Amino acid sequence: MKAMNHPRKTGRPLSFDRDVVLHKAMLQFWAHGYETTSISDLTAVMGVTAPSIYTAFGDKKHLFLEAVKRYAGEPLQAVQIIDAAPTAWAAALDLLTSAAVGYTGCDTPHGCLLASAVASCSAGAADVQTAIAGIRGRIETRLQVKIADAVSMGEVSTGADPAILAATIMAVIQGMAILARDGATREKLQAVAGATMAGWPAPVRSAVTTESSRSSMITGDHMAS
């Protein structure tokens, strides 16, 4: 049976704080996934009725997508991290470090909402999976461009493949999310980040300087956890 669509209604003001209940819904989806979270689960954790959810958000899918936007940021926080980094190497390290911290928060579920919420959805949720894949794709593409620029400027070995490097960083981030869900500590994830960045390709002429910089940044001088 085709799911009913509940367009958001207009009228009297909501009787609850929309941002507060959205945050609660985000945590529920983060901990239990998209399809396994029911409307009754959401009404229980959000403290609102089902009609109120439909009025405020439209339906479960749109509520989830809004929760994802709250989680990932708009514009995407990861893209902002990449753009703010002085080098491609720093961008990759910052993404890994941010993941290590974000996946092991004290007040949030461990792991990544983007990685776990739609990991095993049915065909009926294909559009939701596509939306999440699109977010990851935007991050990977921006990192690839950053790396390509670094190659052209001599910051990264000319033999490096920007697409493969960007995909590798994204794959490690996905793996870190799984480790975190399995109980890995922040320190373990940070060690994974350090080991990953130790293999980053650098020009031969600057190997000594680069290795010295890597050692300093990986041990915590670059970003505080």
N, C-alpha and C positions, 0 to 999 in steps of 0.2 A: 504494500500500500504506500502511495506517495505521501511523504511527510507534509503536514500542513504548514503553510507559511503564515507567520503572524506579523504583519507589518506594524511598525511602531505607531501607536496612536498618539494623538495630541489632545490636549484638554487640561484638566487641573494638574497642578504641579505634583511631582512625585513626593511621596510621604517618607522617603528615605534618601540618604546621601548616595548618589549614584557612584561616585568614585570609591566609596568605602565598600559597597557591595560588589563592585567590579573587581576590586582587589581580592576579596574573599573568593569570588568565582575563579580568578586566576590561580590562586593557591590550590583550589580543588582540582582544576584541570591539570595543574602541574604535578600534583601528587598521584592522581588516578587516571589521567588520560581523557581524551575527548569522548570517545564512544561509550566507555564504561561509566562515565559520569551522567547520571540521569537528571531530569528536571527536578525530581523529588530530592535528590542529593543536593542540588543547587539551592532549592528553596530552604533546605535545612541549614546549610552553612551560611547562606546569604541573609537568612532571616526575613525573607519576603515571600509573597505568594507567587504561584505560577503566572496568574494574569499580570502581576506587577513586572515579572521578568519580560513577558511578551510586550508589555507597554513600553518598558524602558529600553529594551534591546532588540526586539523583533522576534527572535527565536534562539534556540540553543547555539546554532551555528554562528549567528552574528554576535552573540554574547562571547563565544569562544574567540572569534576573530578580534573582537575588541580587547579581550584579555591578552591575546598574543601581542597586539599593538602596545598595550601597557607594559608587557614584559620586555619586548624588544626595543621599544622606544620609537618615536616618530619625530624627526627622521631616525633611522636605525642607529642605535648607540654604537654598534660594532663598526659601522661605516664612519661614524664620527671619530672613533678611536684610530682607525686607519688613516683618515685624513689629517688628524692632529699629530701623528707620529712624524718625527724628523726624517726617518729612513724606513725603507721596507722591512729591514731586520727588526727595527724597533716596533713597527706596526704588528708584525707577526708575534713578537714577544708579548706585546701589550694585549693582544687578543687572547693568547694562551694564559697569561697571568690573570686577566679579567675573568676568564672561564674558571680557573682554579678557585678564585675567590667566590664568584657567583654560584658555583655548583655546590659549595659547602657552607652556605649561610646558616646562621643559628636560628633564624626565624622563618626560613623558607624550606620547602622540600629539597632534598639533594638531587643533583642532576640538572638537566636542561628541559624546560617546558617544550621548546621546539623539537628536541630530540625524542622525548618520551611520549608526548601527548598523542601523536598520530603515528607511532611506530608500527602499529599493527591494526590498522583500520580496515573496514570492509569497503567494497566497491561503492557503497552509498556515501562514503565520506571522501571520495576521490578528489572532489573540489577543494576540500579542506587540506588534504595532503599536498595538493598542487600549490595552494597558497603558502604553506609552510616551506615547501621546496623553493618557491620563488624568493622567499626572504633569505634563505641560505645562499641561493644563487646570486643575489644582489651583493651579499657580503663577499663571496668568493670572487666575483667579477671585479669588485673594487680593489681587493687585495691583489689580484692578478695585474691590474693596471698599475698599482703602486710598485709592484716588483718589476714590471716591464720598464717603467721609468727608471728604476734603480739600475737595471742592466744597461740601459742606454747612457746613464751617467757614470758608469764604471763602479758603482757601489756593490754590485753583485757580478759574479763571474759571467762572462759573455756566453759560456756554455750552459748556463742555467736555463731551464724552461719555466717561464713565469706561470703558465697554466698548471704544470705539475706541482710546482712549489706551493701555489695557492691551494690546490686541491689537497696536498699533503697536510698543510696546516689545518684545513677544515676537517679532514679525516681524524687528525689527532684530537681536535676539539670535541668531535662526536664521540670518540673513544673515551675521552676524559669524563664526558657526561655519564657514560655507562659505568665507568669505574666509581664515580661518585654515588650513583644509585646503588652500587654494590657495597658501599661503605668506605670507600677510599678517603683518606684524610686530605686536608688541604695541602699539607706538606708533601704528600705523595704526588698529588697532581702538579704541584710546583716543580717537583723533581722531574716529572715527565716533560713538563714544558722546557726545563733546562736541557735535558737530554736531546729533545727535538731541535732546539736552537743551536746546540753544539755542532750539528751537522749542516748548518746553513752555509751555502757556497759563498765564498768571498774571493776577491781578486788576489792572485798570488803575491803581487807587489805589496799588499797591505795586510798580509796574513798575520804578522806579529802584532801589529797595532790592533787588528780586529779581534784576535784571540784575547788580548789583554782587556779590550772593551767588553767582550762577551763575558769573561770571567767576572768582571765587576758588576755587569748588569744582571746576570743570572743569579748572583749571590744576594741581590736585593738592593743595590745602590740605585738602580734605574727606577724601580717602582716599589713602593711599600705595599705589603699585602694587607 
